[in-house]
Amino acid sequence: MPRILIIDDEKAIRNTLKEILEFESYTVDQAEDGPAGLDLLIQHKYDLVLCDIKMPKMDGLEVLSRAQTLAPDTAFIMVSAHGNIETAVEATKKGAYDFLPKPPDLNRLLVTVRNALDRTKLVTETKTLKKKLSVTKGSAMIGSSAALGAVRKAIEKVAPTDARVLITGPNGAGKEMVARQLHELSPRAQGPMVEVNCAAIPSELIESELFGHEKGSFTSAVKQRIGKFEQADGGTLFLDEIGDMSLSAQAKVLRALQESKITRVGGEKEISVNVRVLAATNKDLMQEIADKNFREDLYHRLSVILIQVPALNDRREDIPDLIQKFLADIAADYGNKPKKIDAGALKYLQALDWRGNIRELRNVVERLVIMSDDTVTEADAKAFAGK
């Protein structure tokens, strides 16, 4: 059943709209001002928001702007007694689906609501389809080896649950693809999947990245920032390379996992989040725990399920299938017909040492596609594989 939020400072208008929409069997919540509305948008997933423009504390256009980050898939219909063409144009530019004068005509209101909800449903279905297509296009799950079969079996069992998963394995082996499969096959598939590369973010910024910050909380905090935990609400948060996270950030992540609540940097208010956390690392976390670089209590929180992604050298029988997939993908990217590869080249490539795993293999295949003629030969492989 579609869920609708009404944000308006006039109680009589809120109650009237709520009564009309509930008569049409919609689930309706109310907020008396912009900040209260944004809080509800953080806590719940709404299909549609009816938002007044002229309100105290925060006007409707600012609510609309902030909602583009908090709830980008939620449709907005702006309602105002003070509207004009310029206001309607500005609201549309900021992402509103439509603009209605106050008090709205009943028939126009219901038609606009139905159309907005239809559009929201279509956008959601399109995004879901694109995600599933991206999973299908991925390469890490290509192959029929026993090692890969064990990973697939684990994903099928774990994905339908909300269990936290720690994915381990060497760089380039496909840990991110496993995380994406877990999300796409889960009940959270229509929600966001937010990825954080913990190794790429300076330790002094990781807390702001994960939990957000309030305006003025530090020198460069010129405006409020919504963190990754809030962005992933209702979906999945993937913490890649978690072994590189600072100890102070680890402590806050542990608290968030324990209480399902976070606090922005510089803030005091606790914010509830509904997030499934997946984590990945190429490090030996037990050794990191022994070296006092990683919290043991966080390790046990994250590793309800462990999935070990095998190195490419441990599933060489999958290499021919991966190469054929790469040839097709690269040809599609370049707008060309896929090149062929002869048996000698396949055998040669299959025997090489792939320390860079699937990522390295794809780079080599792309190089061979560029440097070879219509068919990649064994001579081409020996000349251009770079081994």
BELCOR-V586110 format. One record per helix or strand. SS is the DSSP state (A for helix, B for strand). FROM is the first residue (numbers start at 0). LEN is the number of residues. Records with the same first field share a line. If there is no record, write none. Layout:
SS=FROM-LEN  FROM-LEN
//
This chain:
B=2-5  26-5  47-5  74-6  97-4  164-4  192-5  211-2  224-2  235-5  260-2  264-1  270-2  275-6  304-4  339-2  374-2
A=10-13  33-10  59-11  84-9  105-32  145-14  174-10  197-3  205-6  227-4  241-3  246-13  284-6  295-7  311-3  315-19  342-9  356-15  377-7
//
